[in-house]
Amino acid sequence: MSDKYQSFTQSAIGKVLVKNLGLPNPTKLERYTAGAPLVKGTVLVGGRGRLAESLSGLLGELDIASTSSATADAKFKGLVFDATGITTSSDLVELQEFFTPVLRSLETNPRVLVIGTPPEQLKGAERVAQRALEGFTRSLGKEIGKGGTVQLVYVAEGFEGSLLSTLGFFLSPKSAYVSGQVVRVGTKKADTVAEQVDPKRPLTGKVALVTGAARGIGEEIAKVLQRDGATVVGLDIPPAEDDLKKVTSDYITADITAEDAPAKIASYLKEKFGGVDIVVHNAGVTLDKKLANQKADRFGKVLDINITAPERITTELLKQKLVRDNGRIIGVSSIAGIAGNLGQTSYGASKAAVIGFVDSLAEDLRHGITVNAVAPGFIITQMTAAVPFATREVGQRLNAMSQGGLPVDVAETIAWYASPASTGVNGNVVRVCGQMMLGA
Ligand code: NAD
């Protein structure tokens, strides 16, 4: 399931046609390989604000080389701008003063991060100025090119030291297909749990349940969580057992919508592991039809699988206190749940409901347990291989990177949420969509 158009643009004739006809020219995206340094190059740090003390220390902990001075011939792999010191709209010119001189000195697949203060925690001119950062970063994401990404991280006061896993994710190739996102750290946390984390294998000793793990995105989530040290319990429907056991030897076969599925999952996790640390609700289906032609059973089935089952399973695991302290609950939404999509009223509703699930739970969870979701855009899997050719082509190109994402891009985002160092990351929905134009 490769991107044939992208391969064509790399050929001799393809290069000529792309140039002369002004066709999209997707840059090959670097992906993370296990054991490699997070950043192959230097990160330039700028701005003035609350992060002045902590930023270089955090980057050092991640073995990321950084500097605060840009010499004329220097090349940068990443830029981090501490915008927490911007308190009025006229201060925003500091963004231009920092970025313009260095944007032509970036290597391929560069990473840009702007760090601000959550506007909802501020008043007056400072609130106005901090809100502006969103428009700035989303626009820069659309013009940076070279397979680059740009994000805005709003960090609540007092949580400056909680950025370790977030910096590691957004500065590395792990976030290859995530761009134009706004993330909040420390805004919805009633308590925190400190844990020693090995940045190379952050999930050592953790148990993760992944539903829909037999293939596609779920299979890749299982692999990435295993790479990071977790023991993965895979779950899928009984006909998928042969594929499922190739992914992991710890597995459950069940239809998640079955009446007894939550109890079956809970008893497996309790008996075998005494609990669970990470729950990834990945299993999902589409049964597309325009609403005028829709049948109740198909509409209901999509809702049952994509949202009601994750709700019931989560409720059961929490009720039985099986989700351990500093646990992670992770949903898989979709861009269709944000922007809507033709023929997808049921799917769009179910995936918007995943966002509602995050919003409602994030306020209530305690003991360092967090809930977040990913919202993938066009990811190349068997699900999207079934999409008609023309729609698929448009779907793949309609984003700032002019290409579809890979299951690993979704999996890496989930691994960032799953890290024990991500306790401050709660209540977020991050799109893995190459900054798709839909619903942006
Ligand atoms: P996929 O169809 O390749 O895999 C889904 C897996 O879920 C399958 O192994 C399937 O057997 C399992 N599953 C389905 N119903 C189940 C049930 N009732 N009980 C247990 N297991 C069940 O799909 P994918 O592309 O890997 O998608 C994974 C998730 O990502 C889904 O939630 C999907 O909605 C979401 N998503 C995918 C894309 C994309 O572009 N592929 C985009 C946005 C969101």
Residues whose N, C-alpha, C, O or C-beta is under 5 A from the ligand:
A	BS01	NAD	G212 A213 A214 R215 G216 I217 G218 L235 D236 I237 A240 A254 D255 I256 T257 N282 A283 G284 V285 I305 V332 S333 S334 I335 P376 G377 F378 I379 T381 Q382 M383 T384
